[in-house]
């Protein structure tokens, strides 16, 4: 089930440009993410997607990366 949700999040999106606002909106819409939820982004790189989720949805985001 989780794999299906993840696949739906990214269906039709151009993933060569991570961190686009449309990616954050699609993830939020597909997963039912709202301002009362928390997100853990692991291997986040620059953390743009997590920052966009926080800004677009108002959820609390924890971002981590090895660097």
C-alpha positions as CSV (number, residue, x, y, z in Angstrom):
1,X,0.0,0.0,0.0
2,X,2.7,2.5,0.9
3,X,4.5,1.8,-2.3
4,X,1.4,2.7,-4.3
5,X,1.0,6.0,-2.4
6,X,4.7,6.9,-3.1
7,X,4.3,6.0,-6.8
8,X,1.2,8.2,-7.0
9,X,3.1,11.1,-5.4
10,X,5.6,11.2,-8.2
11,X,3.5,10.2,-11.1
12,X,3.9,12.7,-14.0
13,X,6.3,15.0,-12.1
14,X,9.7,16.0,-13.5
15,X,12.0,14.7,-10.8
16,X,15.1,16.2,-12.4
17,X,14.4,19.4,-10.5
18,X,13.8,18.3,-6.8
19,X,12.2,20.8,-4.5
20,X,9.7,22.2,-6.8
21,X,6.6,23.5,-5.1
22,X,4.4,21.2,-7.2
23,X,6.3,18.2,-5.8
24,X,5.6,19.3,-2.2
25,X,1.9,19.9,-3.0
26,X,1.5,16.5,-4.7
27,X,3.1,14.7,-1.7
28,X,0.8,16.6,0.7
29,X,-2.3,15.9,-1.4
30,X,-1.6,12.3,-2.0
31,X,-0.6,11.4,1.5
32,X,-3.2,13.5,3.3
33,X,-0.5,15.6,5.0
34,X,-1.7,18.7,6.9
35,X,-0.6,21.2,9.4
36,X,-1.1,18.8,12.3
37,X,1.4,16.2,11.0
38,X,5.1,15.8,11.3
39,X,7.5,14.8,8.5
40,X,11.0,13.3,8.7
41,X,13.0,13.8,5.6
42,X,16.1,11.6,5.6
43,X,18.9,12.0,3.0
44,X,17.5,15.4,2.3
45,X,20.4,17.0,0.5
46,X,19.6,20.7,0.5
47,X,16.3,20.1,2.3
48,X,14.3,22.0,-0.3
49,X,11.4,19.6,-0.4
50,X,11.0,19.5,3.4
51,X,11.2,23.3,3.5
52,X,8.5,23.5,0.8
53,X,6.3,21.1,2.7
54,X,6.6,23.2,5.8
55,X,5.8,26.4,3.9
56,X,3.1,25.0,1.7
57,X,1.3,22.8,4.2
58,X,2.3,24.2,7.6
59,X,3.5,20.8,8.9
60,X,6.5,20.4,11.2
61,X,9.5,19.0,9.3
62,X,12.7,17.5,10.6
63,X,15.4,17.4,7.9
64,X,18.6,15.3,8.1
65,X,21.5,14.5,5.8
66,X,24.9,12.8,6.2
67,X,26.7,16.0,5.1
